[in-house]
Amino acid sequence: MNTKLGALALVGASAVVLAGCAGGSGAAPSEPETGDLTVWLVGADTPQTARDYLKETFETENEGWTLTIEEKTWADVSDTYTAALSSNDAPDVVEVGNTQALGFADAGLFADLSDIEGDLGSGTDDLLPGLVDAGTYDGALYAAPYYAGGRIVFYSPEVVGDAVPETLEDYVTEGIALTTDTVSGIYAPGKDWYNALPYVWAYGGEIAVADGDTWDAQLSSPESVAGLELLQSVYTDASVAPVDGNERLGNIAFCAGEVGFLSSPAWAAGNITGDWPWGDEAAGEEVSEGCPDTFGKDLAAFALPGLEAGETAPIFAGGSNVAVATKSDAPAKAKAALTIMLSEGYQQLLAEQGLTPGILSAAQYLPDTPIATAQAEALANSRSTPTSPKWAEVEAAQIIPDALVKIAQGGDVTQIATELDAAIEAILNG
């Protein structure tokens, strides 16, 4: 078996969103003979080759139907998707982050996919297990795996040198040494909470743990606080990234030679090297083809190290799941589109882009590069957020990023973490 598959099987996958707007009046008593299926993609992670494949294959296989792709943002997922999925003008197909899938399923907004589960990939056993777990509610599959990925640490030997830190503390120490008034040794904006989690987990801390039907938030435990205090030293001494910013500008700073270490999803290598562009032209952003040769072409990466040499730190396993909206006007056609998205032909195009595919049989198409090797090593020690249907509410409330901004501003870590625990428990146990 491909050596990557051992790591892939552990993925608990966070990211792109698809949805389709049928434009009808809610659930129809019978399937329409013709129509339009709309797919909303969040961001630019899904390559154009895959988008074209989905549209062309669906329209060829479903005479009289068209498929339209629209691009959304992650803010849309938190802010507008529940209303859209609940309306009489509901989407047909949606793709949500793995940490959000259970919340939508619990709200009754996703259709049961049990009737087509065996048609996805080469069968149920072909689906990425971690993402199956993320999309399974009350024993049934409501959101199928789409793709997964993990964060690795990018660097340019020209900026950093060839030495790779052996431990997490070495990583921070080296990051501090690289930092100047204009260069972040470690690019760490305050709202980038996914990159904050490894510091908590490496020290044995947890976000929240289930005790029967009750969730016990544990970010204020001694273990979690130890990790958050190390993270605070990154914010204050190793980063000049915006304290209240997110990770979106990391690639831009890296391209400008203003970053030593950049922890980012492995597929960001395509952005940095220019294999595929980044920047949202529709949002008024400049579209870049990648970094200058100085920083982008001499790209290297490693898995974030753990507390001991030879270990990796637990990372957040991100990814997304695809679902059919309960109120789709054309559920059979929506499931047909979803089946295409889980086919080997479509998933191959994702894998070739560096996205860990949602079906195991497509993992063979992942690039055989040091970056793909680093991702496989990182994903072998990966974690996910608490498996509560209400976790999406925690994310939507932005309480974790807000708390991290306070830590980045030099606030008392224990006090901030204690207040955050109370806020998390109020949502999960509410």
C-alpha positions as CSV (number, residue, x, y, z in Angstrom):
1,M,0.0,0.0,0.0
2,N,1.2,3.5,-0.6
3,T,3.0,4.7,2.5
4,K,0.9,7.8,2.6
5,L,-2.2,5.9,3.3
6,G,-1.2,5.0,6.9
7,A,-1.2,8.8,7.6
8,L,-4.3,9.4,5.6
9,A,-6.3,6.9,7.6
10,L,-5.7,9.0,10.7
11,V,-7.0,12.2,9.2
12,G,-9.8,13.7,11.3
13,A,-10.2,16.4,8.8
14,S,-11.0,21.6,7.9
15,A,-12.0,23.5,4.0
16,V,-13.8,24.7,1.0
17,V,-17.6,24.9,0.7
18,L,-19.8,23.8,-2.2
19,A,-23.5,24.3,-2.5
20,G,-26.1,24.5,-5.2
21,C,-29.1,26.8,-5.5
22,A,-31.9,25.0,-7.2
23,G,-34.1,28.1,-7.3
24,G,-37.2,26.1,-6.5
25,S,-39.8,26.2,-3.8
26,G,-38.4,23.6,-1.4
27,A,-38.6,19.9,-1.6
28,A,-40.6,18.9,-4.7
29,P,-42.9,15.9,-4.8
30,S,-41.1,14.6,-7.9
31,E,-37.7,15.1,-9.5
32,P,-37.8,17.8,-12.2
33,E,-36.8,16.6,-15.7
34,T,-34.5,19.6,-16.4
35,G,-32.9,22.3,-14.4
36,D,-29.8,23.9,-13.0
37,L,-27.6,22.6,-10.2
38,T,-25.4,25.2,-8.6
39,V,-22.2,24.5,-6.7
40,W,-20.7,27.0,-4.4
41,L,-16.9,26.7,-3.8
42,V,-15.3,28.5,-1.0
43,G,-11.9,30.0,-1.9
44,A,-9.6,28.7,-4.6
45,D,-8.5,25.4,-3.1
46,T,-10.4,23.3,-5.7
47,P,-8.4,23.6,-9.0
48,Q,-10.1,24.7,-12.2
49,T,-9.4,21.3,-13.7
50,A,-11.7,19.7,-11.1
51,R,-14.4,22.4,-11.5
52,D,-14.4,21.8,-15.3
53,Y,-14.5,18.0,-14.8
54,L,-17.6,18.3,-12.5
55,K,-19.5,20.5,-14.8
56,E,-18.7,18.6,-18.0
57,T,-19.3,15.2,-16.6
58,F,-22.5,16.1,-14.9
59,E,-24.0,17.8,-17.9
60,T,-22.9,14.9,-20.2
61,E,-24.5,12.3,-17.9
62,N,-27.7,14.4,-17.2
63,E,-29.2,15.6,-20.5
64,G,-31.2,18.8,-20.1
65,W,-29.4,19.8,-16.9
66,T,-26.7,22.5,-16.3
67,L,-24.3,22.9,-13.4
68,T,-23.2,26.3,-12.3
69,I,-20.3,26.9,-9.9
70,E,-20.2,29.9,-7.7
71,E,-17.4,30.8,-5.3
72,K,-18.1,31.8,-1.7
73,T,-16.0,32.7,1.4
74,W,-15.5,30.9,4.7
75,A,-17.4,33.8,6.3
76,D,-20.4,32.7,4.2
77,V,-20.3,29.2,5.7
78,S,-20.7,30.6,9.2
79,D,-22.9,33.6,8.5
80,T,-25.3,32.6,5.8
81,Y,-25.4,28.9,5.1
82,T,-27.9,27.9,7.8
83,A,-30.4,30.4,6.4
84,A,-29.8,29.3,2.8
85,L,-30.2,25.6,3.7
86,S,-33.4,26.3,5.6
87,S,-35.0,28.4,2.9
88,N,-37.4,27.4,0.1
89,D,-34.6,28.5,-2.3
90,A,-32.3,26.0,-0.7
91,P,-29.0,24.8,-2.2
92,D,-28.6,21.4,-3.8
93,V,-25.1,20.3,-2.8
94,V,-23.0,21.8,-0.1
95,E,-19.4,21.2,1.0
96,V,-18.6,22.3,4.5
97,G,-15.5,22.1,6.7
98,N,-15.2,18.9,8.6
99,T,-15.7,20.6,11.9
100,Q,-19.0,22.1,10.7
101,A,-20.6,19.0,9.2
102,L,-22.2,17.5,12.4
103,G,-23.8,20.8,13.2
104,F,-25.6,21.0,9.9
105,A,-26.6,17.3,10.1
106,D,-27.9,17.8,13.6
107,A,-30.0,20.7,12.4
108,G,-31.7,18.5,9.8
109,L,-30.2,20.4,6.9
110,F,-28.4,17.5,5.3
111,A,-29.9,14.5,3.5
112,D,-29.0,10.9,4.5
113,L,-26.4,9.5,2.0
114,S,-26.7,5.9,3.0
115,D,-28.4,5.0,-0.3
116,I,-25.4,6.1,-2.3
117,E,-22.6,5.4,0.1
118,G,-21.5,2.3,-1.7
119,D,-21.3,4.2,-5.0
120,L,-18.7,6.7,-3.7
121,G,-15.2,6.0,-4.8
122,S,-14.8,2.3,-5.2
123,G,-17.1,1.6,-2.2
124,T,-17.5,2.4,1.5
125,D,-14.1,1.0,2.4
126,D,-12.5,3.5,0.0
127,L,-13.6,6.6,1.9
128,L,-11.1,8.4,4.1
129,P,-12.0,7.1,7.6
130,G,-11.4,10.3,9.5
131,L,-13.6,12.3,7.2
132,V,-16.3,9.6,7.3
133,D,-16.4,10.1,11.1
134,A,-16.7,13.8,10.6
135,G,-19.7,13.3,8.4
136,T,-21.5,10.5,10.3
137,Y,-24.4,11.4,12.5
138,D,-26.6,8.9,14.5
139,G,-24.8,6.1,12.6
140,A,-25.6,7.4,9.1
141,L,-23.4,9.2,6.6
142,Y,-24.7,12.7,6.0
143,A,-21.6,14.3,4.6
144,A,-19.1,12.4,2.4
145,P,-15.3,13.0,2.5
146,Y,-14.1,15.6,0.0
147,Y,-10.4,16.3,0.7
148,A,-8.1,16.6,3.7
149,G,-4.8,18.3,4.5
150,G,-2.5,19.2,7.3
151,R,-0.3,22.1,8.1
152,I,3.4,21.8,7.6
153,V,6.2,24.4,8.1
154,F,7.5,26.0,4.9
155,Y,10.8,27.8,4.8
156,S,13.3,29.0,2.3
157,P,16.9,27.8,3.0
158,E,18.1,31.1,1.6
159,V,16.3,32.9,4.5
160,V,16.5,30.3,7.2
161,G,19.5,28.1,6.3
162,D,19.4,24.4,6.1
163,A,19.1,23.5,9.8
164,V,15.7,22.1,10.8
165,P,14.7,22.6,14.5
166,E,14.4,19.3,16.3
167,T,11.9,20.3,19.0
168,L,9.1,22.7,19.4
169,E,11.1,24.8,21.8
170,D,14.0,24.9,19.3
171,Y,11.5,26.0,16.7
172,V,10.4,28.9,18.8
173,T,13.9,29.8,19.8
174,E,15.1,29.8,16.2
175,G,12.0,31.8,15.2
176,I,12.8,34.4,17.8
177,A,16.4,34.6,16.5
178,L,15.3,35.2,13.0
179,T,12.8,38.0,13.9
180,T,13.5,41.6,13.0
181,D,11.4,44.7,12.8
182,T,10.1,43.6,9.4
183,V,10.6,39.8,9.4
184,S,8.5,37.2,11.4
185,G,10.7,34.3,12.3
186,I,7.4,32.5,12.8
187,Y,4.4,34.0,11.0
188,A,1.7,34.0,13.7
189,P,-1.2,36.3,13.4
190,G,-3.5,36.3,16.5
191,K,-6.6,34.9,14.9
192,D,-4.9,31.9,13.3
193,W,-6.3,29.4,15.8
194,Y,-5.6,26.2,13.8
195,N,-1.9,26.9,14.2
196,A,-2.3,27.6,17.9
197,L,-3.7,24.1,18.7
198,P,-0.5,22.1,18.3
199,Y,1.0,24.1,21.2
200,V,-1.8,23.0,23.4
201,W,-1.8,19.4,22.3
202,A,2.0,19.0,22.4
203,Y,1.9,19.7,26.1
204,G,-0.9,17.3,26.7
205,G,-3.7,19.9,26.8
206,E,-7.1,19.6,25.3
207,I,-9.8,21.9,24.0
208,A,-12.7,20.1,25.6
209,V,-13.4,16.5,26.7
210,A,-16.8,14.8,26.9
211,D,-17.9,13.5,30.2
212,G,-21.1,11.6,29.4
213,D,-23.4,14.2,27.9
214,T,-21.4,17.1,29.3
215,W,-18.4,18.8,27.8
216,D,-15.5,19.9,30.1
217,A,-13.4,22.6,28.4
218,Q,-9.8,22.3,29.4
219,L,-7.8,25.2,27.8
220,S,-7.1,26.5,31.3
221,S,-5.5,23.2,32.5
222,P,-1.8,23.4,33.5
223,E,-0.9,21.5,30.4
224,S,-2.9,23.7,28.0
225,V,-1.6,26.9,29.7
226,A,2.0,25.7,29.3
227,G,1.4,25.4,25.6
228,L,-0.4,28.7,25.4
229,E,2.4,30.5,27.2
230,L,4.9,29.2,24.7
231,L,2.6,30.4,22.0
232,Q,2.5,33.8,23.6
233,S,6.2,34.0,23.3
234,V,5.8,33.4,19.6
235,Y,3.3,36.2,19.3
236,T,5.4,38.6,21.3
237,D,9.0,37.7,20.3
238,A,8.9,35.7,17.0
239,S,6.2,37.4,14.9
240,V,5.5,40.8,13.4
241,A,2.3,39.5,11.8
242,P,-0.9,41.5,12.6
243,V,-1.9,40.7,16.1
244,D,-5.6,40.8,15.1
245,G,-5.0,39.3,11.6
246,N,-5.6,35.8,10.2
247,E,-3.4,33.5,8.2
248,R,-4.6,34.7,4.8
249,L,-1.7,37.1,4.3
250,G,1.0,34.6,5.2
251,N,1.8,33.7,1.6
252,I,2.2,37.3,0.7
253,A,4.6,38.0,3.6
254,F,6.5,34.8,2.7
255,C,6.8,35.9,-0.9
256,A,8.2,39.3,0.2
257,G,11.0,37.5,2.2
258,E,9.4,38.7,5.5
259,V,8.9,35.2,7.0
260,G,11.3,32.6,8.3
261,F,8.8,29.8,9.1
262,L,5.3,29.6,7.7
263,S,3.0,27.0,9.0
264,S,0.3,26.5,6.3
265,P,-1.7,23.7,4.7
266,A,0.5,21.6,2.4
267,W,-1.4,22.6,-0.7
268,A,-0.2,26.2,-0.2
269,A,3.0,25.0,-1.9
270,G,1.1,25.4,-5.1
271,N,0.4,29.0,-4.3
272,I,4.0,29.8,-3.2
273,T,5.7,28.1,-6.2
274,G,3.3,29.5,-8.7
275,D,1.9,26.1,-9.8
276,W,-1.5,27.7,-9.2
277,P,-2.5,31.3,-8.3
278,W,-3.9,32.8,-5.2
279,G,-5.7,36.0,-4.5
280,D,-9.5,36.7,-5.0
281,E,-9.8,39.0,-8.0
282,A,-13.6,39.3,-7.5
283,A,-12.9,40.7,-4.0
284,G,-10.5,43.3,-5.4
285,E,-7.3,41.4,-4.4
286,E,-4.3,41.1,-6.6
287,V,-3.9,37.7,-8.2
288,S,-0.4,36.4,-7.8
289,E,1.2,33.6,-9.8
290,G,3.5,32.7,-6.8
291,C,6.6,33.9,-5.1
292,P,9.7,35.3,-6.8
293,D,12.3,32.6,-7.6
294,T,14.3,33.8,-4.6
295,F,11.8,32.6,-2.1
296,G,9.3,30.4,-3.9
297,K,11.4,28.1,-6.1
298,D,13.8,27.2,-3.3
299,L,10.9,25.9,-1.1
300,A,11.4,23.4,1.7
301,A,9.2,22.1,4.4
302,F,9.1,19.9,7.6
303,A,6.5,18.6,10.0
304,L,6.2,20.8,13.1
305,P,8.4,19.1,15.8
306,G,7.1,18.0,19.2
307,L,8.5,18.4,22.7
308,E,11.2,15.7,22.2
309,A,13.6,15.3,19.3
310,G,12.2,12.7,16.8
311,E,8.6,13.5,17.6
312,T,6.1,15.7,15.7
313,A,3.6,18.0,17.4
314,P,0.0,17.0,17.0
315,I,-1.5,19.1,14.3
316,F,-5.1,20.0,13.4
317,A,-6.3,17.8,10.5
318,G,-8.3,20.0,8.2
319,G,-10.5,19.2,5.3
320,S,-14.1,19.2,4.1
321,N,-17.1,17.1,3.5
322,V,-19.7,17.2,0.7
323,A,-23.4,16.9,1.5
324,V,-26.8,17.1,-0.2
325,A,-29.2,19.7,1.2
326,T,-32.4,18.3,2.7
327,K,-34.4,21.0,0.9
328,S,-32.8,20.4,-2.5
329,D,-35.4,20.6,-5.3
330,A,-33.5,17.8,-7.1
331,P,-32.0,15.4,-4.6
332,A,-31.4,12.7,-7.1
333,K,-29.4,15.0,-9.4
334,A,-27.6,16.5,-6.3
335,K,-26.5,13.0,-5.3
336,A,-25.4,12.4,-8.9
337,A,-23.2,15.4,-8.7
338,L,-21.8,14.3,-5.3
339,T,-21.0,10.9,-6.7
340,I,-18.9,12.6,-9.5
341,M,-17.1,14.5,-6.9
342,L,-16.2,11.3,-5.1
343,S,-15.2,9.5,-8.3
344,E,-11.5,8.6,-9.0
345,G,-11.4,10.9,-12.0
346,Y,-12.4,13.9,-10.0
347,Q,-10.4,13.0,-6.9
348,Q,-7.3,12.5,-8.9
349,L,-7.4,16.1,-10.0
350,L,-7.5,17.1,-6.3
351,A,-4.6,14.8,-5.4
352,E,-2.5,16.1,-8.2
353,Q,-3.0,19.6,-6.7
354,G,-1.6,18.4,-3.4
355,L,-5.0,18.0,-1.7
356,T,-5.3,14.7,0.3
357,P,-8.2,13.0,-1.6
358,G,-11.3,11.9,0.1
359,I,-11.0,8.4,-1.3
360,L,-8.0,6.2,-0.5
361,S,-7.7,4.9,-4.1
362,A,-6.8,8.4,-5.3
363,A,-3.9,8.8,-2.9
364,Q,-1.6,7.3,-5.5
365,Y,-1.9,10.5,-7.5
366,L,-0.4,12.7,-4.7
367,P,2.9,14.3,-5.8
368,D,6.0,12.4,-4.8
369,T,7.7,15.4,-3.3
370,P,9.4,16.3,0.0
371,I,6.4,18.5,0.8
372,A,4.0,15.6,0.3
373,T,6.3,13.5,2.6
374,A,6.2,16.2,5.2
375,Q,2.4,16.3,5.1
376,A,2.2,12.5,5.5
377,E,4.5,12.7,8.5
378,A,2.5,15.6,10.0
379,L,-0.9,13.9,9.4
380,A,0.3,10.7,11.1
381,N,0.0,12.7,14.4
382,S,-3.1,14.7,13.8
383,R,-6.1,15.7,15.8
384,S,-9.5,17.3,15.3
385,T,-11.8,19.5,17.3
386,P,-14.4,18.2,19.7
387,T,-17.0,16.0,18.0
388,S,-20.0,17.9,19.1
389,P,-22.8,19.0,16.8
390,K,-22.6,22.3,18.5
391,W,-18.9,22.8,17.7
392,A,-19.8,24.8,14.6
393,E,-21.4,27.3,17.0
394,V,-18.1,27.7,18.8
395,E,-16.4,28.4,15.6
396,A,-19.0,30.8,14.4
397,A,-18.9,32.7,17.7
398,Q,-15.2,33.5,17.1
399,I,-14.4,33.1,20.8
400,I,-11.1,31.2,20.2
401,P,-9.6,33.7,17.8
402,D,-10.7,36.5,20.1
403,A,-9.0,34.9,23.1
404,L,-5.8,34.3,21.1
405,V,-5.7,38.0,20.1
406,K,-5.8,38.9,23.8
407,I,-3.0,36.4,24.4
408,A,-1.0,37.9,21.5
409,Q,-1.5,41.3,23.1
410,G,0.2,40.1,26.2
411,G,-2.8,39.3,28.4
412,D,-2.8,36.9,31.3
413,V,-2.9,33.4,29.8
414,T,-4.6,31.6,32.6
415,Q,-7.3,34.2,33.0
416,I,-8.0,34.4,29.3
417,A,-8.1,30.6,29.0
418,T,-10.4,30.3,32.0
419,E,-12.8,32.7,30.5
420,L,-12.6,30.9,27.2
421,D,-13.4,27.6,28.8
422,A,-16.5,29.0,30.3
423,A,-17.6,30.4,27.0
424,I,-17.0,27.1,25.2
425,E,-18.9,25.1,27.8
426,A,-21.8,27.5,27.6
427,I,-22.2,26.7,24.0
428,L,-21.4,23.0,24.0
429,N,-23.6,22.3,27.0
430,G,-26.3,24.9,26.3
